[in-house]
């Protein structure tokens, strides 16, 4: 589940993607 959230965040917001 975490991967899905991180993947979505990475596409939506590169900043959140870096946190993951």
C-alpha distance matrix in Angstrom:
0.0 3.8 5.4 5.2 6.5 8.7 9.9 10.9 12.4 14.2 15.8 16.6 17.7 18.6 19.1 15.5 14.5 17.1 15.7 12.5
3.8 0.0 3.8 5.4 5.2 6.1 8.4 9.9 10.4 11.9 14.3 15.1 15.4 15.9 16.0 12.4 11.5 13.7 12.0 8.8
5.4 3.8 0.0 3.8 5.5 5.1 5.9 8.4 9.7 10.2 12.3 13.9 14.6 14.6 15.4 12.4 10.4 12.7 12.1 8.5
5.2 5.4 3.8 0.0 3.8 5.5 5.1 6.1 8.5 9.7 10.8 12.1 13.6 14.4 15.7 12.6 11.0 14.2 13.8 10.8
6.5 5.2 5.5 3.8 0.0 3.8 5.4 5.2 6.0 8.4 10.0 10.3 11.2 12.5 13.2 9.7 9.1 12.3 11.4 9.1
8.7 6.1 5.1 5.5 3.8 0.0 3.8 5.5 5.0 5.9 8.6 9.7 9.7 9.9 10.6 7.4 5.9 8.8 8.4 5.8
9.9 8.4 5.9 5.1 5.4 3.8 0.0 3.8 5.5 5.1 6.5 8.7 9.8 9.9 11.8 9.4 7.0 10.3 11.1 8.6
10.9 9.9 8.4 6.1 5.2 5.5 3.8 0.0 3.8 5.4 5.3 6.0 8.2 9.7 11.7 9.3 8.1 11.9 12.5 10.7
12.4 10.4 9.7 8.5 6.0 5.0 5.5 3.8 0.0 3.8 5.4 4.9 5.3 7.0 8.2 5.6 5.4 9.1 9.5 8.7
14.2 11.9 10.2 9.7 8.4 5.9 5.1 5.4 3.8 0.0 3.8 5.6 5.3 4.8 7.2 6.0 3.7 7.2 9.0 8.2
15.8 14.3 12.3 10.8 10.0 8.6 6.5 5.3 5.4 3.8 0.0 3.8 5.7 6.4 9.6 9.1 7.4 10.7 12.7 11.9
16.6 15.1 13.9 12.1 10.3 9.7 8.7 6.0 4.9 5.6 3.8 0.0 3.8 6.6 9.0 8.4 8.3 11.7 13.0 12.9
17.7 15.4 14.6 13.6 11.2 9.7 9.8 8.2 5.3 5.3 5.7 3.8 0.0 3.8 5.3 5.5 6.4 8.9 10.3 11.2
18.6 15.9 14.6 14.4 12.5 9.9 9.9 9.7 7.0 4.8 6.4 6.6 3.8 0.0 3.8 5.5 4.8 6.3 8.9 10.0
19.1 16.0 15.4 15.7 13.2 10.6 11.8 11.7 8.2 7.2 9.6 9.0 5.3 3.8 0.0 3.8 5.3 5.3 6.7 9.1
15.5 12.4 12.4 12.6 9.7 7.4 9.4 9.3 5.6 6.0 9.1 8.4 5.5 5.5 3.8 0.0 3.8 5.3 5.1 6.6
14.5 11.5 10.4 11.0 9.1 5.9 7.0 8.1 5.4 3.7 7.4 8.3 6.4 4.8 5.3 3.8 0.0 3.8 5.4 5.3
17.1 13.7 12.7 14.2 12.3 8.8 10.3 11.9 9.1 7.2 10.7 11.7 8.9 6.3 5.3 5.3 3.8 0.0 3.8 5.3
15.7 12.0 12.1 13.8 11.4 8.4 11.1 12.5 9.5 9.0 12.7 13.0 10.3 8.9 6.7 5.1 5.4 3.8 0.0 3.8
12.5 8.8 8.5 10.8 9.1 5.8 8.6 10.7 8.7 8.2 11.9 12.9 11.2 10.0 9.1 6.6 5.3 5.3 3.8 0.0
